[in-house]
Amino acid sequence: MRSEIFGPSPVTPTIDLDRHGVQHGFLRLPYSRDESAWGSVMTPIAVFRNGEGPTALLTGGNHGDEYEGPIALFDLARTLDVGSVSGAVIIVPAMNYPAFRAGTRTSPIDKGNMNRSYPGRPDGTVTQKIADYFTRELLPRSDVVLDFHSGGKTLDFVPFAAAHILPDKAQEAKGFDAVKAFSAPWSMRMLEIDAVGMYDTTAEEMGKVFVTTELGGGGTARAQTVAIAKRGVMNVLRHAGIVSGEIEHRETHWLDMPSGDCFAFAEDDGMIETMVDLGDPVKDGQVIARIHSIGRTGTAPAEIRAKLAGLLAARHFPGLVKPGDCVAVVAVRQEAGN
């Protein structure tokens, strides 16, 4: 077993995760450093437990520069009525708390990308230790997992909720049913560029119903995307039967990412010119972005062309790009739903 190989988790919750009622506390991870010899990383956590029922694990800040999730979850931890709960709601608004405090995608402590650090290890880096605690303690307690994402500082998305295509079709169907309940403007059948080490993958391998989002980007949050997050998390809790009340349904349009042809990557340094706006239709072979050389004048821009028809679901956000940057994602609209 992992615990026998690697030893116990160094993370200690300051609350009893299994006690009934409302608790607000921290996941305390010892972290000795120059400015605090016996210091700790203190990750906020809230638990609402009442009666019998399933457990939802709600997380944001997996990447520290994505804000819709933390805003919605800090607000939910303040306002949720435990009397409306049947089961439990575990809220961690900022999983990679050091990255969240720094406003960076990865941890300033070890440069760890939380969403590429699973299943983690208790004798590893700070980021790996946090991931190990989720794998070992929080995910096993959960039935439904909702992990909020957006594009951070480098990407911008049409706002969507998503689940993955899975070998277990019953588990897959439950995921897409929860996505439908979330009721974002768009709902995605998600394809990952690199699924190794992801929180998503670890949760799904445990058989959990897993929902994620991409709700915007640019290293900020908009009123529209925050409203989508707040409404969506309550809808998922109601759909799961954990919180009482009716689902607030909104129209959603289904998107599919059928292959790696959805992704377009830069092969040149330069300044990007977006030729298509988010949500606009795209034709196969259409120029969706141009990269202008900034080293000298008189040089023709490199053209980025779509490899399939659909709509622009994501784009590079900063004005300058480097080789290897994802500059665009084209998704295919599926009017018939999932």
N, C-alpha and C positions, 0 to 999 in steps of 0.2 A: 504494500500500500504506500501511497505517497507520504503519509505522515510518518511511517516507519522508516522510510528512506531519508527524508529531509528533516524530520523532527517537528515539534509543535510550532504553531504560529506565534510570532512575537507580538501580534496585534491583540490588544485587550479592549473590549467594549466597556465603557463606563456605565452602561445600563444593562439590565437583564433583558435580553432580546425576546425572551419567552413569557415575560410577565404581562398580565392583562392591564389595560388602561393606556395612557399616553405617556411616552417617555422621550425626552430630548437629551442627547448626550454626544459622545464622541467615540470614534475608533482610535485608540491611542497606540501609536507605533513609536517605540524608542528610536531616537535619531540623534546621536552625539555629533556635535559640530563645534566649530570655533567659538560661536557666540552663545552656545548653550551645551555645556559638557554632558549634562544628563537630560537633554531636551527630548521632545517628542513631536511627531506630526499628529495633529489633532483633527481628524476628519469628522465633520458634523453628521449625525445620524438621528433619525426620529423613527419611533415604532408606535403604531396604533394597533392595538389588539383587543378584540371584543368578541366573545362567543366562539362558535364553531364556524369554519368556512375556509376557503382557500387563502393563500398568501400571495400578495403582489410585492415584487421588489422593483422599486422605481429609482432610476439613476440618471444623473446628468453629469456634466463636467468630466466625462471620460477623456475628452480633450479639453484643455483648460481655456481655450479661446472661443468656446461655443456657449451661448448664453440663454437660449430659450428654455432649455431644460432646467438649469439652476434657478432661473427666475420663477418658473412654474412650480418647481418642487419646494423651494424655500417658502413660497406663498402657500402651497398646499400643507406643508408642515405646520404652518401658523393657523390655518383656517379649517382643517378637516375636523368634522364632528365625529368623535369616536363612537357615539351612539348610533351613527348611521352605518357603522362597519360590522360586517359579519365575517370574521376571520382576522386577517392581519394585513397591514400596509407597512412596509419597510421603505423608508425614504432616505436616500443618500444623494443630496443635491449636487455634490461635487466629488466624484470618485477619486480623480487625480487631484487631490486638494493642493499640493504644492504647485502644480501647473495652473490650476484655477486662480490661486492667489497671485501668480506671476503674469497671468493673461497670456500664457503660451500654450501651444499644442502639447508639447512634451514637458516632462518634469525638469525644472531648473536644477534639481539635485543630481539626477543621474541621466538626464536626457531620455528617460524612458517614455515610450509611447504606450500608455496604459492599454490601448486596444490592440497591441501586438505583444503583450507580456503575459498572456494566459497560457496555461493554467497558473503560472507564477511559481514561486518557491520561497519558503520561509527563511532560507539562508542566502537569498539573493540580494538584489538591489532594493532600494526603498519601493520602487514601482512594482517589482516582482513580489515583494512581501505583501503589498496591498492586494494585488491580484490573487495571490494565494489565499488570502483571508476570504475574499469573495467566493472563490472556488470551493473552499473547504467549509465555510460557515454560512454564508448568506444565500448562495444559489441553492444548496440542498434544502433550505427552509422554504423556498418559493415554488409557486405553481405557474405564475405568470410574471414575465420580466419585461419591463418597458425601459429602454435605454435611449435617452434623447441625444440626438446629434444635430448639428448644422455644419455649414461649410468652414467655420473658423475664419481666419484672416486671409486664406488663400483661395477659397472657393465660394460660390454662391449657387443656390439651388432653388428651383420651384419648390414650394413647401409640400413635402409628402411624408406619409408614414409608410413603413415597408416591413415585409417579412421575406424569408428566403425560401426558395424551392428546396425541398428536403427529400431524402430517400423514404422517410416515413410519411406517407401521404395523409394519414389521419392527423399527425402532428402538424404537418404543413397546412392542412385545412383549418385547424384551430388558429394557427398564426394569421392566416389571411382573414378569417372571421374577425379576429381582434383588430386587424388593420382597418377593416371596413367599419367597425364600431368607432374607431378613433376619429373617423370622418374628417381627415385633412382634405384640402382641395384636390390633392393627387394621392393615389395609392400605388405603391410600386412592388412589383415582383423583382426583388433585388438580386443583382449579381455583383460580387465583390472582386476587385482586382487581386487582392491577396487576403485570403481568409485565415492564414496560419497565425495562431496566437491571439485570435480575436475573442473578446468577451462573448460575442454572438455565438461563435462556434462552440465554446465551452458550455454555454447554457443549453444550446440545442442538442449537444451530445448527451446531456443529462435528461433529455426529454421534456424540457421546459417549453412553454408557449412563449416565444420571443418576438417582440415588436421593437423596431427602431424607427428613427426619423431622420430626415434632413429638412430643416425648416427655414433655411435662409443662408446667411453667411456674411462674409466681410468683416468678421470679428466684432459684430454688434448684433442687436436684436431690434426688430421693428414691432410696433403695436400689433400689427396684423399677425405676425408669426408667434408672438407671445400669447395672443388670444387663442390661436390654434392649439398651442401646447397646453394651455390651461383647460380648454374644453376637451381636448383629446385624452388627457390623463384621466379626467373624471369619467369620460365615456368608456374607457378601457376598464376602469374599476367597476362601473355599473354592468358592463358586459360580462365580466367575470363573476358577478354576483357577490362582490365583496362590499360594495357601497350601494345603498338603496337609492331609488330614483330612476327616472326614465333617461335613456340615452338621447342626447341632443344631436340627432342626425343632421348632417349637412351633405350636400351633393359632393360626391367624389368621383374622379375620373381615373381609371386604371391605366397604369403604364407597365411596360415590360422591358427588361434588358436582356434580349435573347442571346447575345454573344459578346465577345470582347470587341467586336466592331463598334460597340456603343461608345467606346473611349477613344479620344483623340489626344495625342501627346505632341509637345513641342520637340523639334529637333534642332532648334536654333535659339541663340540668345537674341533678345531684342525687346521691342515694345509691341504689345499685342493690340490689335484692332479687332474688336468683336463685330462680326458682320450680321449676327442674328441675336435677338434679345431672348431672354428666358421665356419659355412657353411658346415661342413662335415655331411654326412648322418648318421642317427641314427636308430637302430633297436629297436623294442619294447622289453623291458627287458634288453637292453644293459647297461653295466656299463658306465656311462658318467662322473663320478667323484668319487674320493675316498677321505675320510677325515682321515688323520693320527693323532693319538694321539701324543701330544707333551709333555705329562707329564712324560712318561717313555718309555723305549724301550721294544720291544718284544710284542707289542700289535697290533693285526691285524687291518687294516683300515676299517672304515665303508664305505660301497658301496652305491652309489647313482645310481639308475637304471631308465632308461627312461620308462614312462608309455604308450608311443605310438611311432610309427615310424614316422620319418620325418627328419629334419636337425636341428643342433644346432644353434639357432638364438641368444642366449644370454648366457653369463656365468658370474659367480662371478669373480671380477677382483683382489682384494687383495689376498695375499697368505694365510692369516688366515681367518677362518670363525667362526661364533658363531651359536648356535641353533636358528632357525628361519630365517637365511639368505637365500635368493633366490640364489641357486647355478647354476641353468641352466634353460633355456627355450627351449623347442623343438617345432618347428612349422612344419606344414604339407605343402608340396609344391603342388601348384595347377596350373598345366601347362595350363589349359584352361583359366586362368585369373580369374577375379572377377565375 
